[in-house]
Amino acid sequence: MIVLLTAFEPFDDTGLNASLEGCRTFMARWGDDFDLRFLTLPVNYGADTRAVDAALSIESADLILHTGQAAGSDSIRVEKIATNRRYLADHREGFSRGVSPIDAEGPESLEATLDTESAAAAVRAAGIPARVSTDAGIYLCNHVLYRSLQRASRSRAPVRVGFLHIPSLAEQVASTDSFHLEPERTAAAIHAVIALQHR
């Protein structure tokens, strides 16, 4: 099974992204255990999905697992639904909270082709809090998930597509009393989800 794993580059004042640090830790520990490619996505509408398209044009994937940061989350969120909506512009284009469709002719929502309940259960079995979520937001995390699900729907071969929203790092929260997740635990969650697909 060929896996494409992605995370987003840093975009806040900390210069960190919890998804990127978790994926880096996963790659260092388990990357060689799977037929896997890792991709860091730009925080920019269009460039994010073009990066995925470029990677898949070189080699297709059986599993596409996206990850992104979810500040304020108290668990790994396994996203079940991507909605056809996005902000008008990202923060690098002069951030706008006006909303428009991702695809004017696309469906209102698309459901992850990864078994989200089983994935969340696998993460919890690894000792990490996790739950299924039906709200991936309307920023780039939702955007890349929606586009990947659209692409998968056109594929002749079945493609499992999923998204993990990752809580903030300790360095990104105001107080150590606030919930945060170490990269090692995020890496273990990613491993649990990918290993599940190999069974």
C-alpha positions in Angstrom: 0.0 0.0 0.0 1.4 3.4 -1.0 0.7 6.2 1.5 0.9 10.0 0.9 1.2 11.8 4.3 0.9 15.6 4.4 1.2 18.4 6.9 1.1 22.2 6.6 4.0 24.5 7.0 4.0 27.0 10.0 1.7 29.9 9.8 1.4 31.5 13.2 3.8 33.7 15.3 5.4 30.6 16.9 7.0 29.5 13.6 5.7 26.0 14.4 3.0 23.8 13.2 1.8 20.9 15.4 1.0 18.7 12.3 4.4 19.3 10.8 6.3 18.5 14.0 4.2 15.4 14.6 4.8 14.2 11.0 8.5 14.8 11.2 8.7 12.8 14.4 6.7 10.0 12.8 9.0 10.0 9.7 12.1 9.7 11.9 10.7 6.8 13.9 8.4 4.9 11.5 8.9 6.3 8.0 10.9 3.4 6.8 8.2 0.9 7.9 5.8 1.9 5.1 5.8 2.7 1.4 5.3 6.3 2.2 5.9 9.8 0.9 5.7 12.9 3.0 4.8 16.3 1.7 4.7 19.7 3.5 1.9 21.8 2.1 2.0 25.6 1.7 -0.5 27.6 3.6 -2.0 29.0 0.5 -5.2 28.3 -1.4 -4.5 26.5 -4.7 -0.8 26.0 -3.9 -1.8 23.4 -1.3 -3.7 21.2 -3.7 -1.3 21.8 -6.6 1.4 20.3 -4.4 -0.7 17.2 -3.8 -1.6 16.9 -7.5 2.1 17.1 -8.4 3.0 14.4 -5.9 0.3 12.1 -7.2 1.2 12.7 -10.8 4.6 11.0 -10.0 3.1 8.1 -8.1 -0.5 7.4 -7.1 -1.4 6.6 -3.5 -3.8 4.1 -1.9 -4.0 6.1 1.2 -3.9 9.9 1.5 -3.6 11.1 5.1 -3.7 14.8 5.6 -2.8 16.5 8.9 -3.3 20.0 10.1 -3.2 22.0 13.3 -6.3 22.7 15.4 -5.6 25.3 18.1 -7.7 24.8 21.2 -8.5 21.2 20.5 -8.4 18.7 23.4 -7.9 15.6 21.2 -6.9 14.3 17.8 -9.9 15.0 15.6 -10.5 12.5 12.8 -12.5 14.5 10.2 -15.4 12.8 8.7 -16.8 15.6 6.5 -15.3 18.2 4.1 -17.7 21.0 3.1 -17.7 23.0 -0.1 -16.8 26.3 1.4 -13.7 28.4 2.0 -12.6 31.8 2.9 -12.3 34.3 0.1 -8.5 34.7 0.7 -5.9 33.2 3.0 -3.8 35.2 5.4 -1.0 35.7 2.9 -3.4 37.1 0.3 -4.9 39.6 2.8 -7.0 37.3 4.9 -10.8 37.6 4.3 -13.5 35.9 6.4 -15.9 36.2 3.5 -17.0 32.7 2.4 -17.3 31.2 -1.1 -17.7 27.7 -2.5 -14.5 25.7 -3.2 -16.1 24.4 -6.3 -19.2 26.2 -7.6 -20.4 23.0 -9.3 -19.3 20.6 -6.5 -21.4 18.8 -4.0 -22.2 20.5 -0.7 -20.1 18.1 1.3 -18.0 14.9 0.8 -17.4 12.1 3.3 -13.9 10.8 4.1 -13.2 7.5 2.5 -11.1 6.5 5.5 -13.0 4.6 8.2 -13.1 7.5 10.7 -14.6 5.6 13.6 -12.0 2.8 13.3 -9.2 5.4 13.0 -10.3 7.3 16.1 -10.5 4.0 18.0 -7.0 3.0 16.9 -5.6 6.3 18.2 -7.4 5.9 21.5 -6.0 2.4 21.8 -2.6 3.9 21.5 -3.4 6.0 24.6 -4.1 9.3 22.8 -7.4 11.1 23.1 -9.3 11.1 19.8 -12.7 11.6 18.4 -14.6 11.7 15.1 -15.4 15.3 14.0 -17.9 16.5 11.4 -16.5 20.0 11.2 -13.2 20.5 9.5 -13.6 24.2 9.5 -13.5 26.3 6.3 -9.8 27.1 6.0 -7.1 25.2 4.3 -7.5 21.9 6.2 -11.1 21.6 4.9 -9.9 22.8 1.5 -7.3 20.2 0.9 -9.5 17.4 2.3 -12.4 18.4 0.0 -10.2 18.5 -3.1 -8.5 15.2 -2.3 -12.0 13.6 -1.9 -13.0 15.0 -5.2 -9.9 13.6 -6.8 -10.5 10.2 -5.2 -14.1 10.1 -6.4 -12.8 10.3 -10.0 -10.2 7.6 -9.4 -10.7 4.2 -11.0 -9.0 2.5 -8.0 -10.3 3.0 -4.5 -8.4 5.6 -2.5 -8.7 6.1 1.2 -8.6 9.8 2.1 -8.6 11.1 5.7 -7.6 14.1 7.8 -6.3 14.3 11.3 -6.6 17.6 13.1 -3.7 17.9 15.7 -3.9 19.9 19.0 -1.3 22.6 19.6 2.2 22.0 20.8 3.3 23.1 24.3 5.2 26.0 22.8 2.0 27.2 21.2 -0.3 27.4 24.2 -0.4 30.3 26.7 -0.1 28.0 29.7 1.2 24.6 30.3 -2.1 23.9 32.0 -3.8 24.2 28.6 -4.2 21.0 26.6 -1.3 20.3 24.2 0.1 17.3 22.5 3.8 16.4 22.2 5.1 15.5 18.7 5.9 12.0 20.0 2.2 11.4 20.8 1.1 12.9 17.5 3.5 10.6 15.7 2.1 7.6 17.6 -1.4 8.6 16.5 -0.4 8.9 12.9 1.3 5.5 13.2 -1.9 4.0 14.6 -4.0 5.2 11.7 -1.6 4.1 9.0 -0.9 0.8 10.6 -4.6 0.1 10.8 -4.9 0.4 7.0 -2.3 -2.4 6.5 -4.3 -5.0 8.4 
